[in-house]
Amino acid sequence: MRAVVQRAHGASVSVAGERISGFDGPGLVVLAGVTHDDGPDQVEWLARKIAQLRILRDERSAQDEGAPVLLISQFTLYADTRKGRRPSWNGAAPGPVAEPLVADLGRALAAYGLPVHEGVFGADMAVQFTNDGPVTIILDTATP
């Protein structure tokens, strides 16, 4: 799994012009992508890393603060742009594989005491937030 984690001051997601989820104040925006061989081990590693990263103010973690997380599925994190001008999506897991793992990630983050706000898997979403810092961290379960 791969995630882009951003420290945010307020975030929301809208579908078809209607706000469906979000939070005010400090928290994290997590864009999460799934590849073909991901499973429960990758979900747990990623959830623990996100919850315990000390990237909030005063070197606090989301778990320390009980900070909210806006979790958005993002298959484009596995785009391969090495050849040509059109990205290849071959590295991204198909919906039937990815959707339950993103849902599992949300549940795993909630188990760390984090309020989890989510987008709609596969929907055309408008994500709005204010990057605080700016702080943006890339996590990849395939990286040692």
ChimeraX commands (.cxc) that place a marker at each C-alpha (Angstrom):
marker #1 position 0.00,0.00,0.00 radius 0.5
marker #1 position 1.02,3.56,-0.56 radius 0.5
marker #1 position -0.19,6.70,1.18 radius 0.5
marker #1 position 0.33,10.41,0.96 radius 0.5
marker #1 position -0.23,11.84,4.45 radius 0.5
marker #1 position -0.71,15.57,4.82 radius 0.5
marker #1 position -1.07,17.59,8.00 radius 0.5
marker #1 position -4.17,19.68,7.54 radius 0.5
marker #1 position -6.16,22.38,9.22 radius 0.5
marker #1 position -9.64,21.38,8.14 radius 0.5
marker #1 position -10.61,19.09,5.28 radius 0.5
marker #1 position -13.69,17.99,3.39 radius 0.5
marker #1 position -14.77,15.79,0.53 radius 0.5
marker #1 position -17.71,16.41,-1.77 radius 0.5
marker #1 position -19.42,14.20,-4.33 radius 0.5
marker #1 position -21.68,15.76,-6.98 radius 0.5
marker #1 position -21.34,19.12,-5.25 radius 0.5
marker #1 position -22.52,17.83,-1.85 radius 0.5
marker #1 position -20.17,17.72,1.14 radius 0.5
marker #1 position -20.28,14.16,2.44 radius 0.5
marker #1 position -17.52,14.17,5.05 radius 0.5
marker #1 position -14.79,16.22,6.66 radius 0.5
marker #1 position -13.46,17.89,9.77 radius 0.5
marker #1 position -12.56,21.33,11.12 radius 0.5
marker #1 position -9.31,22.06,12.96 radius 0.5
marker #1 position -6.08,20.05,12.97 radius 0.5
marker #1 position -5.94,16.54,11.51 radius 0.5
marker #1 position -4.59,14.46,8.64 radius 0.5
marker #1 position -5.59,13.95,5.03 radius 0.5
marker #1 position -4.59,10.48,3.82 radius 0.5
marker #1 position -4.68,9.51,0.14 radius 0.5
marker #1 position -4.33,5.71,0.06 radius 0.5
marker #1 position -3.54,3.44,-2.88 radius 0.5
marker #1 position -3.54,-0.35,-3.07 radius 0.5
marker #1 position -1.47,-2.61,-5.28 radius 0.5
marker #1 position -2.09,-6.25,-6.23 radius 0.5
marker #1 position -0.29,-8.11,-3.46 radius 0.5
marker #1 position -1.44,-5.97,-0.52 radius 0.5
marker #1 position -3.30,-7.53,2.36 radius 0.5
marker #1 position -3.91,-7.35,6.12 radius 0.5
marker #1 position -0.22,-6.99,7.03 radius 0.5
marker #1 position 0.14,-3.90,4.84 radius 0.5
marker #1 position -3.08,-2.41,6.25 radius 0.5
marker #1 position -1.91,-2.82,9.84 radius 0.5
marker #1 position 1.59,-1.46,9.15 radius 0.5
marker #1 position 0.19,1.57,7.35 radius 0.5
marker #1 position -2.46,2.29,10.00 radius 0.5
marker #1 position 0.10,2.11,12.81 radius 0.5
marker #1 position 2.53,4.35,10.92 radius 0.5
marker #1 position -0.15,6.96,10.15 radius 0.5
marker #1 position -1.52,6.96,13.70 radius 0.5
marker #1 position 1.88,7.23,15.36 radius 0.5
marker #1 position 3.76,9.59,13.01 radius 0.5
marker #1 position 4.78,12.61,15.07 radius 0.5
marker #1 position 3.90,15.21,12.44 radius 0.5
marker #1 position 1.32,17.30,14.28 radius 0.5
marker #1 position 2.33,20.46,16.15 radius 0.5
marker #1 position 4.78,19.99,19.05 radius 0.5
marker #1 position 5.87,16.61,17.62 radius 0.5
marker #1 position 2.58,14.98,18.55 radius 0.5
marker #1 position 0.97,12.12,16.66 radius 0.5
marker #1 position -2.62,11.79,15.52 radius 0.5
marker #1 position -2.99,9.04,18.12 radius 0.5
marker #1 position -1.66,11.37,20.86 radius 0.5
marker #1 position -4.21,14.01,19.91 radius 0.5
marker #1 position -7.11,11.83,18.81 radius 0.5
marker #1 position -6.89,13.86,15.61 radius 0.5
marker #1 position -9.32,13.22,12.77 radius 0.5
marker #1 position -8.30,11.65,9.48 radius 0.5
marker #1 position -9.90,12.21,6.09 radius 0.5
marker #1 position -9.21,8.96,4.20 radius 0.5
marker #1 position -9.54,9.01,0.41 radius 0.5
marker #1 position -8.89,6.03,-1.89 radius 0.5
marker #1 position -6.43,7.03,-4.61 radius 0.5
marker #1 position -5.56,4.44,-7.24 radius 0.5
marker #1 position -3.50,7.06,-9.10 radius 0.5
marker #1 position -0.74,6.68,-6.49 radius 0.5
marker #1 position 0.30,3.61,-8.49 radius 0.5
marker #1 position 0.54,5.42,-11.83 radius 0.5
marker #1 position 3.53,4.44,-13.94 radius 0.5
marker #1 position 4.67,7.46,-15.94 radius 0.5
marker #1 position 8.05,6.20,-17.12 radius 0.5
marker #1 position 6.96,5.76,-20.74 radius 0.5
marker #1 position 4.99,8.08,-22.95 radius 0.5
marker #1 position 2.53,10.72,-21.88 radius 0.5
marker #1 position -0.32,8.52,-20.68 radius 0.5
marker #1 position 0.03,6.95,-17.22 radius 0.5
marker #1 position -0.35,3.21,-16.88 radius 0.5
marker #1 position -2.56,2.03,-14.02 radius 0.5
marker #1 position -1.32,-1.60,-14.10 radius 0.5
marker #1 position 0.22,-1.26,-10.63 radius 0.5
marker #1 position -3.10,-0.34,-9.01 radius 0.5
marker #1 position -5.24,-3.15,-7.66 radius 0.5
marker #1 position -8.73,-3.45,-9.17 radius 0.5
marker #1 position -11.72,-2.19,-7.19 radius 0.5
marker #1 position -12.79,-5.58,-5.79 radius 0.5
marker #1 position -9.31,-5.96,-4.24 radius 0.5
marker #1 position -8.68,-2.34,-3.27 radius 0.5
marker #1 position -12.06,-1.29,-1.84 radius 0.5
marker #1 position -12.10,-3.72,1.10 radius 0.5
marker #1 position -8.48,-2.92,1.96 radius 0.5
marker #1 position -9.14,0.83,2.04 radius 0.5
marker #1 position -12.18,0.12,4.26 radius 0.5
marker #1 position -9.97,-2.05,6.49 radius 0.5
marker #1 position -7.47,0.82,6.72 radius 0.5
marker #1 position -10.26,3.11,7.92 radius 0.5
marker #1 position -11.27,0.60,10.60 radius 0.5
marker #1 position -7.64,0.10,11.64 radius 0.5
marker #1 position -7.15,3.86,12.02 radius 0.5
marker #1 position -10.34,4.06,14.09 radius 0.5
marker #1 position -8.97,1.28,16.32 radius 0.5
marker #1 position -6.12,3.68,17.17 radius 0.5
marker #1 position -8.73,6.12,18.47 radius 0.5
marker #1 position -8.82,8.35,15.40 radius 0.5
marker #1 position -12.10,9.76,14.09 radius 0.5
marker #1 position -12.10,8.63,10.45 radius 0.5
marker #1 position -13.92,10.54,7.73 radius 0.5
marker #1 position -14.05,8.91,4.32 radius 0.5
marker #1 position -14.76,9.59,0.69 radius 0.5
marker #1 position -16.75,7.29,-1.59 radius 0.5
marker #1 position -14.70,4.56,-3.24 radius 0.5
marker #1 position -14.58,5.03,-7.02 radius 0.5
marker #1 position -16.53,8.29,-6.98 radius 0.5
marker #1 position -15.47,11.53,-8.65 radius 0.5
marker #1 position -14.60,13.46,-5.48 radius 0.5
marker #1 position -13.62,17.04,-4.77 radius 0.5
marker #1 position -11.21,17.06,-1.82 radius 0.5
marker #1 position -10.53,20.39,-0.13 radius 0.5
marker #1 position -8.14,21.08,2.72 radius 0.5
marker #1 position -5.55,23.49,3.99 radius 0.5
marker #1 position -2.11,21.86,4.14 radius 0.5
marker #1 position -0.65,22.95,7.49 radius 0.5
marker #1 position 3.07,23.64,7.43 radius 0.5
marker #1 position 3.08,22.45,4.67 radius 0.5
marker #1 position 3.75,18.90,5.81 radius 0.5
marker #1 position 3.43,16.04,3.30 radius 0.5
marker #1 position 4.80,12.53,3.93 radius 0.5
marker #1 position 4.83,9.60,1.50 radius 0.5
marker #1 position 4.53,6.13,3.04 radius 0.5
marker #1 position 4.99,2.89,1.13 radius 0.5
marker #1 position 4.65,-0.55,2.70 radius 0.5
marker #1 position 7.06,-1.95,0.09 radius 0.5
marker #1 position 9.85,0.29,1.37 radius 0.5
marker #1 position 11.97,-1.31,4.13 radius 0.5
marker link #1:1,2 radius 0.2
marker link #1:2,3 radius 0.2
marker link #1:3,4 radius 0.2
marker link #1:4,5 radius 0.2
marker link #1:5,6 radius 0.2
marker link #1:6,7 radius 0.2
marker link #1:7,8 radius 0.2
marker link #1:8,9 radius 0.2
marker link #1:9,10 radius 0.2
marker link #1:10,11 radius 0.2
marker link #1:11,12 radius 0.2
marker link #1:12,13 radius 0.2
marker link #1:13,14 radius 0.2
marker link #1:14,15 radius 0.2
marker link #1:15,16 radius 0.2
marker link #1:16,17 radius 0.2
marker link #1:17,18 radius 0.2
marker link #1:18,19 radius 0.2
marker link #1:19,20 radius 0.2
marker link #1:20,21 radius 0.2
marker link #1:21,22 radius 0.2
marker link #1:22,23 radius 0.2
marker link #1:23,24 radius 0.2
marker link #1:24,25 radius 0.2
marker link #1:25,26 radius 0.2
marker link #1:26,27 radius 0.2
marker link #1:27,28 radius 0.2
marker link #1:28,29 radius 0.2
marker link #1:29,30 radius 0.2
marker link #1:30,31 radius 0.2
marker link #1:31,32 radius 0.2
marker link #1:32,33 radius 0.2
marker link #1:33,34 radius 0.2
marker link #1:34,35 radius 0.2
marker link #1:35,36 radius 0.2
marker link #1:36,37 radius 0.2
marker link #1:37,38 radius 0.2
marker link #1:38,39 radius 0.2
marker link #1:39,40 radius 0.2
marker link #1:40,41 radius 0.2
marker link #1:41,42 radius 0.2
marker link #1:42,43 radius 0.2
marker link #1:43,44 radius 0.2
marker link #1:44,45 radius 0.2
marker link #1:45,46 radius 0.2
marker link #1:46,47 radius 0.2
marker link #1:47,48 radius 0.2
marker link #1:48,49 radius 0.2
marker link #1:49,50 radius 0.2
marker link #1:50,51 radius 0.2
marker link #1:51,52 radius 0.2
marker link #1:52,53 radius 0.2
marker link #1:53,54 radius 0.2
marker link #1:54,55 radius 0.2
marker link #1:55,56 radius 0.2
marker link #1:56,57 radius 0.2
marker link #1:57,58 radius 0.2
marker link #1:58,59 radius 0.2
marker link #1:59,60 radius 0.2
marker link #1:60,61 radius 0.2
marker link #1:61,62 radius 0.2
marker link #1:62,63 radius 0.2
marker link #1:63,64 radius 0.2
marker link #1:64,65 radius 0.2
marker link #1:65,66 radius 0.2
marker link #1:66,67 radius 0.2
marker link #1:67,68 radius 0.2
marker link #1:68,69 radius 0.2
marker link #1:69,70 radius 0.2
marker link #1:70,71 radius 0.2
marker link #1:71,72 radius 0.2
marker link #1:72,73 radius 0.2
marker link #1:73,74 radius 0.2
marker link #1:74,75 radius 0.2
marker link #1:75,76 radius 0.2
marker link #1:76,77 radius 0.2
marker link #1:77,78 radius 0.2
marker link #1:78,79 radius 0.2
marker link #1:79,80 radius 0.2
marker link #1:80,81 radius 0.2
marker link #1:81,82 radius 0.2
marker link #1:82,83 radius 0.2
marker link #1:83,84 radius 0.2
marker link #1:84,85 radius 0.2
marker link #1:85,86 radius 0.2
marker link #1:86,87 radius 0.2
marker link #1:87,88 radius 0.2
marker link #1:88,89 radius 0.2
marker link #1:89,90 radius 0.2
marker link #1:90,91 radius 0.2
marker link #1:91,92 radius 0.2
marker link #1:92,93 radius 0.2
marker link #1:93,94 radius 0.2
marker link #1:94,95 radius 0.2
marker link #1:95,96 radius 0.2
marker link #1:96,97 radius 0.2
marker link #1:97,98 radius 0.2
marker link #1:98,99 radius 0.2
marker link #1:99,100 radius 0.2
marker link #1:100,101 radius 0.2
marker link #1:101,102 radius 0.2
marker link #1:102,103 radius 0.2
marker link #1:103,104 radius 0.2
marker link #1:104,105 radius 0.2
marker link #1:105,106 radius 0.2
marker link #1:106,107 radius 0.2
marker link #1:107,108 radius 0.2
marker link #1:108,109 radius 0.2
marker link #1:109,110 radius 0.2
marker link #1:110,111 radius 0.2
marker link #1:111,112 radius 0.2
marker link #1:112,113 radius 0.2
marker link #1:113,114 radius 0.2
marker link #1:114,115 radius 0.2
marker link #1:115,116 radius 0.2
marker link #1:116,117 radius 0.2
marker link #1:117,118 radius 0.2
marker link #1:118,119 radius 0.2
marker link #1:119,120 radius 0.2
marker link #1:120,121 radius 0.2
marker link #1:121,122 radius 0.2
marker link #1:122,123 radius 0.2
marker link #1:123,124 radius 0.2
marker link #1:124,125 radius 0.2
marker link #1:125,126 radius 0.2
marker link #1:126,127 radius 0.2
marker link #1:127,128 radius 0.2
marker link #1:128,129 radius 0.2
marker link #1:129,130 radius 0.2
marker link #1:130,131 radius 0.2
marker link #1:131,132 radius 0.2
marker link #1:132,133 radius 0.2
marker link #1:133,134 radius 0.2
marker link #1:134,135 radius 0.2
marker link #1:135,136 radius 0.2
marker link #1:136,137 radius 0.2
marker link #1:137,138 radius 0.2
marker link #1:138,139 radius 0.2
marker link #1:139,140 radius 0.2
marker link #1:140,141 radius 0.2
marker link #1:141,142 radius 0.2
marker link #1:142,143 radius 0.2
marker link #1:143,144 radius 0.2
view
